[in-house]
């Protein structure tokens, strides 16, 4: 059963949800970039450990 009055509000809700998703995507994007930067720094600090781990993951794949 549909109520006639809810049509307009539902569109507004969808728009706010889209905005929310965009914000979340931006936050995740920033986090991913931060993690990649941290990983790059760790790679410079500990090349031996990372080399071993990469060797293991390559053989598993």
C-alpha contacts under 8 A as a table, 3 or more apart, distances in Angstrom:
res1	aa1	res2	aa2	distance
3	X	6	X	5.95
3	X	7	X	7.85
4	X	7	X	6.30
5	X	8	X	6.95
5	X	9	X	7.76
6	X	9	X	5.27
6	X	10	X	6.03
7	X	10	X	5.27
7	X	11	X	6.67
8	X	11	X	5.37
8	X	12	X	6.65
9	X	12	X	5.06
9	X	13	X	6.17
10	X	13	X	4.96
10	X	14	X	6.18
11	X	14	X	5.07
11	X	15	X	6.29
12	X	15	X	5.08
12	X	16	X	6.25
13	X	16	X	5.16
13	X	17	X	6.10
14	X	17	X	5.01
14	X	18	X	6.15
15	X	18	X	5.07
15	X	19	X	6.26
16	X	19	X	5.01
16	X	20	X	6.11
17	X	20	X	4.93
17	X	21	X	6.14
18	X	21	X	5.09
18	X	22	X	6.19
19	X	22	X	5.05
19	X	23	X	6.24
20	X	23	X	5.10
20	X	24	X	6.20
21	X	24	X	5.02
21	X	25	X	6.06
22	X	25	X	5.08
22	X	26	X	6.21
23	X	26	X	5.11
23	X	27	X	6.26
24	X	27	X	5.08
24	X	28	X	6.15
25	X	28	X	5.12
25	X	29	X	6.02
26	X	29	X	4.98
26	X	30	X	6.27
27	X	30	X	5.16
27	X	31	X	6.23
28	X	31	X	4.96
28	X	32	X	6.06
29	X	32	X	5.15
29	X	33	X	6.26
30	X	33	X	5.11
30	X	34	X	6.18
31	X	34	X	5.02
31	X	35	X	6.12
32	X	35	X	5.08
32	X	36	X	6.13
33	X	36	X	5.08
33	X	37	X	6.19
34	X	37	X	5.09
34	X	38	X	6.19
35	X	38	X	5.00
35	X	39	X	6.07
36	X	39	X	5.01
36	X	40	X	6.13
37	X	40	X	5.05
37	X	41	X	6.29
38	X	41	X	5.08
38	X	42	X	6.15
39	X	42	X	4.98
39	X	43	X	6.05
40	X	43	X	5.02
40	X	44	X	6.46
41	X	44	X	5.17
41	X	45	X	6.35
42	X	45	X	4.95
42	X	46	X	5.82
42	X	47	X	7.82
43	X	46	X	5.31
43	X	47	X	5.20
43	X	50	X	6.48
44	X	47	X	6.01
46	X	49	X	5.83
46	X	50	X	6.56
47	X	50	X	5.39
47	X	51	X	5.96
48	X	51	X	5.08
48	X	52	X	6.38
49	X	52	X	5.31
49	X	53	X	6.36
50	X	53	X	5.02
50	X	54	X	6.04
51	X	54	X	5.18
51	X	55	X	6.19
52	X	55	X	5.09
52	X	56	X	6.35
53	X	56	X	5.11
53	X	57	X	6.26
54	X	57	X	5.16
54	X	58	X	6.04
55	X	58	X	5.24
55	X	59	X	6.40
56	X	59	X	5.29
56	X	60	X	6.24
57	X	60	X	5.03
57	X	61	X	6.17
58	X	61	X	5.31
